[in-house]
């Protein structure tokens, strides 16, 4: 496992546990702190308000990990290569990916939505697709659907060609939940249609995990027997591997433009005294989002391969884990699909239930926390989307979750595909 990945992922783990403060030589003064709120601070405030039970759950896993009672979920950087797909992706990368996809038959897919302020519904913002192999490194692509090129461009046609190959007859696609529910909302971008989705052989790993776990561990205190009860991906990873899948970034600003090449990290209205810090914060949160997005795919793949492997053996695997359901707080294990979030204020005692479609926020006066995306006036379907509130200045007396520059994860590198990476 590379030191680079360790530094990134370990910091991703450590920075989610508590608020960190910058050293005294930070460019931020007490006065500046009264109106600047970083992307991570906004995310934390939003998450605590609308999904408080998930915050508590994630914190419990975090404490277990800090105490050495479980491990952090992470994948060695040597076992994968990743690529952003959007209007600025080079033709060379797309051609190599098309060549690679033509020799690939198994994929894992996940998606992310961009929340909107009411009454607007969320936007389908990101598609993560992992080209999976038993041997050799995986390829994972992150399609930023709010930053696609115009449909009449050569780049768009190449991206569409790549998607058509992925959704080919005979290909196997793993997902956490029903594939059509996951992908149907992205058909409007015209990269694929529902007929393409229906061509592949879907594998609902969430459903498969429930069957496998309930059959092998019928006395587990976490058993979900009712038809409507579902295991969250985070819980499934913990029960199977005794690992913590950090879900801190679930409600992140997924339409922001994650790849640095899109240059969406620059404030639209520069503020001289802290512009550099704003840019650094925006870049940093995009690195965390990339790690999160990839891990959502890697974790499903790891579970699917583990289930298939264990089903071939005669004895069920032995799993040891710590009971997190009896720790002072009420039991808060979420039993929904990963994106089945009922966004509710902190004082709402309702259970986390919902449908696996779009995030919807209740009416609130605190809409400064939510970034709304509106397309620029354009004749093209896939014009550039802008964030109207990409960098917001808000008054907030909360402690800031801040990090020293030397604590930041090292920049992740993605490499050009080579023919030696192609595996049957």
Order of alpha helices (4+ residues) and beta strands (2+ residues): alpha-alpha-alpha-alpha-beta-beta-alpha-beta-beta-beta-alpha-beta-alpha-alpha-beta-alpha-alpha-beta-alpha-beta-beta
